[in-house]
Amino acid sequence: MEALKRPVVLRSVVVVLWSIAVVAPAVWAQPAFSVAGRAGTLGWGGEVAVRWADEATVRGGAGISTLDADTRFGDFAARLELPRTWYDLGVDWYPTRHAFRISTGILFQDEDPLIEGVIDRPTVIGGQSVTPTELGALTGIVRTRDRIPYLRVGFGRHAAAGFGLFLDLGLGFLGSPVVELEADGGTLDPGTLNGLLEAEAASIQSDLKTYLRFWPIMSVGLRYGIGG
């Protein structure tokens, strides 16, 4: 399944580049664009922005993230490996034609969050207590959208000339996650094990619908603009 997502995201990246190329003629006719470096919840990376109109800018970027999270699901501790690569494409609107902006667009990611269970004692899985020997190595995946609509606000006019700082705050809308669990190397009967894993996955999925429906967006960066 992960291999199937990669071509989708690669196509999405092509769309990002093509979209920027479409607006490029207007940029060269009246130069106003910027390049930037950024850091935040979309990783460390860069972006390019081009002025579309006096009050609007098209912006696209990419980032590499190393964020992981230590958490608990029910009775067991786990490490949640978060997506490593993010791409984004959107439009910034400057309602006052000054630094404040409202942005909307799409995030692209090709790696769903992975679950690595830490099972070092008898643990309740699917309503039944099992030992580490019975369970084996517990892993899982949290399936989410690979194209994530977002809404954000920020400060900093990307198409303005010279150097400048900028800030973005917002949310990506992940939708309802789907959890899948598996265990390898345990001694428990496969039929019993699968039933317990399905029950535990359903419980985790119910919890994640509360707090993993959204991806927080917070980025700060430095940009250099030409024109404007």
VEXRO-438067 format. One line per field, with one value per residue (C-alpha): x, y, z; residue number from 1; chain; residue in three letters. Coordinates in Angstrom, 3 decimals, decimal comma. Example, Ala and Ser with C-alpha at 12.3 -4.5 7.8 and 13.67 -1.06 7.14 Angstrom:
east	c(12,300|13,670)
north	c(-4,500|-1,060)
up	c(7,800|7,140)
lotor	c(1|2)
nuro	c(A|A)
keza	c(ALA|SER)
***
This chain:
east	c(0,000|2,812|4,351|1,035|0,965|4,367|3,355|0,331|2,535|5,092|2,289|1,202|4,704|4,602|1,305|2,977|5,820|3,464|1,213|4,158|5,279|1,819|2,048|5,720|5,105|3,291|6,213|8,794|6,601|6,471|9,082|7,816|8,855|10,774|12,687|12,712|13,936|11,606|11,367|8,382|5,811|6,190|9,881|13,034|12,833|12,269|9,597|9,047|6,364|5,245|2,919|-0,330|-2,035|-1,519|-3,332|-2,534|0,543|0,964|3,323|4,725|7,256|8,772|10,181|11,835|10,744|12,290|9,413|8,364|6,107|6,192|2,637|0,312|-2,491|-4,697|-2,482|0,752|3,386|4,262|6,448|4,615|6,806|5,331|5,500|9,022|8,311|5,820|4,933|2,474|0,870|-1,525|-2,624|-1,928|-4,497|-3,544|-6,888|-5,250|-2,388|0,021|1,827|-1,215|-2,413|-4,934|-3,854|-5,481|-4,194|-3,168|-0,514|0,902|2,493|3,375|4,153|1,402|2,299|3,771|3,198|5,904|4,588|6,777|5,649|7,834|5,218|1,793|-0,417|-4,140|-4,700|-8,259|-9,614|-7,362|-4,075|-1,186|2,500|5,310|6,104|2,518|2,179|5,567|6,585|3,620|3,557|0,908|0,020|-2,361|-3,772|-4,643|-5,205|-2,244|-3,776|-4,670|-6,542|-5,262|-6,181|-3,645|-2,956|0,390|2,513|5,103|4,653|6,434|6,610|8,066|11,624|14,579|14,957|12,145|10,898|7,575|5,266|2,520|-0,061|-2,861|-4,360|-4,324|-7,537|-6,529|-10,043|-10,819|-7,734|-7,843|-5,635|-4,156|-2,132|-0,041|2,208|5,062|6,962|4,439|3,165|-0,541|-2,885|-3,177|-6,960|-7,117|-4,326|-6,017|-9,250|-7,465|-5,533|-8,692|-10,420|-7,406|-7,098|-10,763|-10,238|-7,140|-8,915|-11,786|-9,340|-7,370|-10,522|-10,543|-7,041|-5,512|-8,133|-5,937|-2,263|-0,924|0,946|3,526|6,410|8,889|11,323|13,485|12,730|14,378|12,140|12,855|10,499|7,307)
north	c(0,000|2,434|1,764|2,662|6,056|7,160|7,510|9,556|11,972|12,148|13,127|15,727|17,197|17,453|19,338|21,730|22,464|22,790|25,193|27,437|27,322|28,472|31,678|32,238|34,382|36,972|36,927|37,662|40,396|42,150|40,439|39,641|36,319|34,898|31,895|30,907|28,466|27,297|25,020|23,670|20,894|20,455|19,789|21,587|22,758|25,500|27,158|29,405|32,092|34,104|37,107|36,379|39,716|42,672|40,841|37,189|34,951|31,341|29,435|25,904|24,129|20,896|19,732|16,764|15,950|13,816|14,194|11,127|10,831|8,582|7,845|5,232|3,301|1,664|-0,516|-0,354|2,244|2,942|5,033|6,832|7,498|10,503|11,294|12,124|14,135|16,960|19,011|21,881|24,126|26,961|30,540|33,383|36,177|39,529|41,150|44,423|44,237|44,302|41,538|39,635|36,817|33,977|30,848|27,699|24,794|21,142|19,226|16,076|13,213|9,658|8,017|7,180|7,258|3,952|2,365|0,416|-1,136|-1,365|-4,623|-5,602|-6,942|-8,642|-6,244|-6,011|-6,277|-6,334|-6,868|-9,860|-9,928|-11,406|-11,801|-10,461|-14,049|-14,704|-11,447|-11,030|-7,761|-5,407|-2,926|-0,996|1,791|4,747|5,325|8,932|11,063|11,595|14,896|17,038|20,348|23,067|26,483|28,800|32,405|34,118|37,219|38,252|39,364|36,780|38,751|41,877|42,805|41,971|39,784|39,186|36,822|35,012|32,913|30,405|28,909|26,570|23,107|20,325|18,280|14,597|13,151|9,927|7,698|3,926|1,785|-1,613|-3,740|-6,873|-8,967|-11,251|-13,961|-14,662|-18,030|-17,127|-18,964|-16,895|-16,931|-15,656|-13,147|-11,646|-11,192|-9,393|-7,172|-6,188|-5,267|-3,250|-1,482|-0,482|0,938|2,923|4,162|5,463|7,399|8,793|10,198|12,657|14,081|12,920|14,412|17,483|18,118|21,254|23,657|25,971|27,259|30,089|31,103|33,583|34,640|36,745|38,493|40,073|42,715|43,655)
up	c(0,000|0,795|-2,620|-4,245|-2,510|-3,794|-7,492|-6,370|-4,451|-7,263|-9,616|-7,083|-7,007|-10,807|-10,468|-7,991|-10,402|-13,368|-11,460|-10,600|-14,238|-15,378|-13,376|-14,206|-17,338|-15,217|-12,804|-15,477|-16,956|-13,576|-11,369|-7,876|-6,406|-3,486|-2,261|1,402|3,992|6,756|9,784|11,705|11,742|7,972|8,473|7,417|3,848|1,357|-0,698|-3,699|-3,973|-7,000|-7,028|-8,824|-8,112|-5,785|-3,006|-3,861|-4,056|-5,194|-2,897|-2,975|-0,791|0,460|3,769|5,443|8,996|11,736|14,209|16,208|19,239|22,296|23,361|24,830|23,180|25,776|27,989|25,981|25,235|21,614|19,368|16,573|13,536|11,756|8,003|6,801|3,651|3,100|0,023|-0,138|-2,725|-1,994|-2,407|0,038|0,206|1,729|2,648|3,725|1,169|4,098|6,029|7,345|5,099|4,916|3,043|1,727|-0,321|-0,243|1,700|0,110|2,056|1,037|4,387|6,858|10,578|11,815|15,224|17,060|20,271|23,384|24,978|27,949|30,366|30,281|28,345|27,606|23,856|22,562|26,072|26,896|28,805|26,795|27,579|25,361|24,349|23,302|21,388|19,694|18,017|17,697|14,798|12,953|10,586|10,777|7,301|6,495|3,410|1,099|-0,090|2,895|2,567|4,873|6,169|7,779|8,692|8,730|8,706|6,143|2,551|0,437|-2,794|-1,181|-2,159|0,078|3,145|5,610|8,302|8,067|10,250|9,373|11,765|10,743|10,444|7,866|7,767|7,893|8,031|9,895|10,372|9,841|12,113|11,204|13,636|13,247|15,462|14,451|16,315|19,073|20,316|20,455|18,114|14,878|14,918|18,486|17,849|14,790|16,689|19,532|17,134|15,257|18,518|19,708|16,348|16,507|20,011|18,971|15,852|17,964|20,166|17,216|15,636|18,524|18,227|14,916|12,619|12,185|11,500|13,221|10,955|12,461|10,377|10,715|8,035|6,230|2,660|-0,002|-2,509|-5,875|-7,182|-5,380)
lotor	c(1|2|3|4|5|6|7|8|9|10|11|12|13|14|15|16|17|18|19|20|21|22|23|24|25|26|27|28|29|30|31|32|33|34|35|36|37|38|39|40|41|42|43|44|45|46|47|48|49|50|51|52|53|54|55|56|57|58|59|60|61|62|63|64|65|66|67|68|69|70|71|72|73|74|75|76|77|78|79|80|81|82|83|84|85|86|87|88|89|90|91|92|93|94|95|96|97|98|99|100|101|102|103|104|105|106|107|108|109|110|111|112|113|114|115|116|117|118|119|120|121|122|123|124|125|126|127|128|129|130|131|132|133|134|135|136|137|138|139|140|141|142|143|144|145|146|147|148|149|150|151|152|153|154|155|156|157|158|159|160|161|162|163|164|165|166|167|168|169|170|171|172|173|174|175|176|177|178|179|180|181|182|183|184|185|186|187|188|189|190|191|192|193|194|195|196|197|198|199|200|201|202|203|204|205|206|207|208|209|210|211|212|213|214|215|216|217|218|219|220|221|222|223|224|225|226|227|228)
nuro	c(A|A|A|A|A|A|A|A|A|A|A|A|A|A|A|A|A|A|A|A|A|A|A|A|A|A|A|A|A|A|A|A|A|A|A|A|A|A|A|A|A|A|A|A|A|A|A|A|A|A|A|A|A|A|A|A|A|A|A|A|A|A|A|A|A|A|A|A|A|A|A|A|A|A|A|A|A|A|A|A|A|A|A|A|A|A|A|A|A|A|A|A|A|A|A|A|A|A|A|A|A|A|A|A|A|A|A|A|A|A|A|A|A|A|A|A|A|A|A|A|A|A|A|A|A|A|A|A|A|A|A|A|A|A|A|A|A|A|A|A|A|A|A|A|A|A|A|A|A|A|A|A|A|A|A|A|A|A|A|A|A|A|A|A|A|A|A|A|A|A|A|A|A|A|A|A|A|A|A|A|A|A|A|A|A|A|A|A|A|A|A|A|A|A|A|A|A|A|A|A|A|A|A|A|A|A|A|A|A|A|A|A|A|A|A|A|A|A|A|A|A|A|A|A|A|A|A|A)
keza	c(MET|GLU|ALA|LEU|LYS|ARG|PRO|VAL|VAL|LEU|ARG|SER|VAL|VAL|VAL|VAL|LEU|TRP|SER|ILE|ALA|VAL|VAL|ALA|PRO|ALA|VAL|TRP|ALA|GLN|PRO|ALA|PHE|SER|VAL|ALA|GLY|ARG|ALA|GLY|THR|LEU|GLY|TRP|GLY|GLY|GLU|VAL|ALA|VAL|ARG|TRP|ALA|ASP|GLU|ALA|THR|VAL|ARG|GLY|GLY|ALA|GLY|ILE|SER|THR|LEU|ASP|ALA|ASP|THR|ARG|PHE|GLY|ASP|PHE|ALA|ALA|ARG|LEU|GLU|LEU|PRO|ARG|THR|TRP|TYR|ASP|LEU|GLY|VAL|ASP|TRP|TYR|PRO|THR|ARG|HIS|ALA|PHE|ARG|ILE|SER|THR|GLY|ILE|LEU|PHE|GLN|ASP|GLU|ASP|PRO|LEU|ILE|GLU|GLY|VAL|ILE|ASP|ARG|PRO|THR|VAL|ILE|GLY|GLY|GLN|SER|VAL|THR|PRO|THR|GLU|LEU|GLY|ALA|LEU|THR|GLY|ILE|VAL|ARG|THR|ARG|ASP|ARG|ILE|PRO|TYR|LEU|ARG|VAL|GLY|PHE|GLY|ARG|HIS|ALA|ALA|ALA|GLY|PHE|GLY|LEU|PHE|LEU|ASP|LEU|GLY|LEU|GLY|PHE|LEU|GLY|SER|PRO|VAL|VAL|GLU|LEU|GLU|ALA|ASP|GLY|GLY|THR|LEU|ASP|PRO|GLY|THR|LEU|ASN|GLY|LEU|LEU|GLU|ALA|GLU|ALA|ALA|SER|ILE|GLN|SER|ASP|LEU|LYS|THR|TYR|LEU|ARG|PHE|TRP|PRO|ILE|MET|SER|VAL|GLY|LEU|ARG|TYR|GLY|ILE|GLY|GLY)
***
